[in-house]
Every structure is written in structure tokens, then in C-alpha cells.
Amino acid sequence: MSTPEENFAKLGLVLPPAPKPLGVYKPLLVDGNHCFVSGHGPVQENGSLIIGRVGDNMTMEEGKLAARQVGLAIVATIKANLGSLDKIKRVIKVLGMVSCTSDFEKHPYIINGCSELFAAIWGPDNGVGVRSAVGMGSLPGNIPVEIEAMFELN
């Protein structure tokens, strides 16, 4: 059975830099055997953010890729703060927020970009937790997706 670190390596994806807080909060907080990760945006390898609005100047596929990029930013924060993805036992909850037009209805499809990444890293049982996917009129910095998550530690 592969470890989360081995699973991530097999994906061949590159992590962006772990984002720094843009306000008064911690990017990650450990409480007992739980790890809470603050809302993250789609940070790219060069540190810049993907910007746009789903249903306006961004397609569903572009939105889904942005959500995967948010997942990668969350993974970067986990590695920067905990040292290894192997310290995470399972995904407990994901809250995905999609900046979109008022008539857009496929929020879960967009957030699948992150959920599919987590499932590939921690497996179909431990990588899938409970989830909410909601639409927003806007998000900070005109990002298309913001995601926060809660994990159980080993």
C-alpha cells in the first residue's frame, strides 16, 4: 500500500509555494488530532493567483483546474507546516467556494478538482470526506475558487 507522499509523487504535479497569510489568521492549526487549514486560493508555481469568475470569463473546466490548484496550495501548506503528507490520516471536511455568475449551478463539479486530488493522494476512503460546494458573488482578489479543509492526523 502506497503512502500519501508516494501517491503524490506518482501524480507528477508540482507544488506552488505555500501561501503566506493575507490577514490576521494562521494558514494551518493543529488541535489535538485534527488539522484545520484556512481558506486557500489558486496559487500557481510562480506564486501568482489564478483570477476570474466561473460562467463569466472562465469556463467550468478552467474553474475545475483552478480548484485543483487550490488543492495543491493546501498540500503545500500541509508540507510546510507538518513536514509530510504522511502525517495526515484522512480528509474530514472540505468547504469549496466558487466565484460565479448568479445562474451558475455546477459548483460541485468545480470543487471536484480539489476533491479528486485529495482522493488520489490519500485514497478513495481516506481522501474523501464530507463536503460543501457553494457559489459566491465574489472572492478576495478576484480568485475563482477558495477552499478550506479539515483533516485527521495520524
C-alpha positions in Angstrom: 0.0 0.0 0.0 1.4 3.4 -1.0 1.9 6.3 1.3 0.3 9.7 0.6 3.8 11.0 -0.2 4.3 8.2 -2.7 0.9 8.8 -4.2 1.6 12.5 -4.6 4.9 11.8 -6.3 3.2 9.4 -8.8 0.9 12.3 -9.9 3.9 14.2 -11.2 2.4 17.5 -10.1 4.5 20.5 -8.8 3.5 22.3 -5.6 3.2 26.0 -5.6 4.9 27.9 -2.7 2.9 27.7 0.5 0.9 30.9 0.6 1.5 33.4 3.4 -1.5 34.8 5.3 -3.0 38.0 3.8 -4.7 38.9 7.1 -4.7 38.1 10.8 -5.0 34.3 10.8 -2.9 31.1 10.7 -2.8 29.1 7.4 -2.9 25.8 9.4 -3.8 25.0 13.0 -3.4 21.7 14.8 -5.8 21.0 17.6 -5.4 17.5 19.2 -5.6 15.0 16.3 -7.2 17.5 13.9 -5.6 19.8 11.4 -7.6 22.8 10.2 -6.5 24.6 7.0 -7.7 28.1 6.4 -9.2 29.1 3.1 -6.7 29.0 0.2 -6.8 30.4 -3.3 -5.4 29.0 -6.6 -1.7 29.8 -6.1 0.4 28.9 -9.1 4.0 27.6 -9.2 5.3 31.2 -9.7 3.3 32.4 -6.7 0.7 34.3 -8.7 -3.0 33.7 -8.4 -5.4 32.4 -11.0 -8.1 35.0 -11.3 -11.5 35.1 -13.0 -15.2 34.2 -12.5 -16.8 30.9 -13.5 -19.6 31.5 -16.0 -18.2 34.9 -16.9 -14.6 34.9 -18.1 -13.8 31.3 -17.0 -15.1 28.0 -18.2 -16.2 25.1 -16.0 -13.0 23.2 -17.0 -10.8 26.2 -16.1 -12.7 26.5 -12.8 -12.1 22.8 -12.0 -8.4 23.2 -12.8 -8.3 26.3 -10.5 -9.9 24.1 -7.7 -7.1 21.5 -8.3 -4.6 24.3 -8.0 -6.2 25.3 -4.6 -5.8 21.7 -3.5 -2.1 21.9 -4.4 -1.7 25.1 -2.4 -3.4 23.3 0.6 -0.9 20.4 0.1 2.0 22.9 0.1 0.8 24.4 3.3 0.5 20.9 4.9 4.0 20.0 3.9 5.4 23.4 5.0 3.8 23.1 8.4 3.8 19.4 9.2 6.7 18.2 7.0 4.9 15.3 5.3 1.6 14.4 3.8 2.0 11.0 5.6 1.1 12.8 8.9 -2.5 13.2 7.6 -4.7 10.2 8.2 -7.8 11.3 6.4 -9.7 14.2 4.9 -12.7 15.1 7.2 -14.3 18.1 5.5 -13.8 20.3 2.5 -15.7 23.7 2.0 -15.4 24.9 -1.5 -16.5 28.4 -2.6 -16.8 29.3 -6.2 -17.0 32.8 -7.5 -19.5 32.6 -10.3 -22.4 34.2 -12.1 -25.8 34.0 -10.4 -27.1 31.5 -12.9 -24.2 29.0 -12.4 -25.3 25.7 -10.8 -22.4 23.3 -11.1 -20.4 24.2 -8.0 -19.8 20.6 -7.0 -18.2 19.9 -10.5 -15.7 22.8 -9.9 -14.8 21.6 -6.4 -14.2 18.1 -7.7 -10.9 19.5 -9.0 -9.7 19.6 -5.3 -11.6 16.5 -4.1 -10.2 14.3 -6.9 -6.7 15.4 -6.0 -7.2 14.6 -2.3 -8.7 11.2 -3.3 -5.6 10.5 -5.4 -3.3 11.4 -2.6 -5.0 9.8 0.4 -7.0 7.1 -1.4 -10.7 6.7 -2.1 -11.6 6.1 1.5 -9.3 8.4 3.5 -9.1 11.0 0.8 -12.8 11.7 0.6 -14.6 13.4 3.4 -17.8 15.4 3.8 -18.1 18.5 1.6 -19.9 21.6 0.8 -19.7 23.4 -2.6 -21.3 26.9 -2.7 -21.4 29.8 -5.1 -20.2 33.3 -4.1 -20.8 36.7 -5.8 -17.1 37.5 -5.4 -14.0 36.2 -3.6 -10.8 38.0 -2.4 -8.6 39.3 -5.2 -11.0 38.1 -7.9 -10.0 34.5 -7.4 -12.4 31.9 -8.8 -12.2 29.4 -6.0 -11.4 29.4 -2.3 -11.3 26.1 -0.3 -10.8 25.4 3.4 -10.3 21.9 4.8 -10.1 19.8 8.0 -8.0 16.7 8.3 -7.4 14.0 10.9 -3.8 13.4 11.9 -2.1 10.0 12.3 
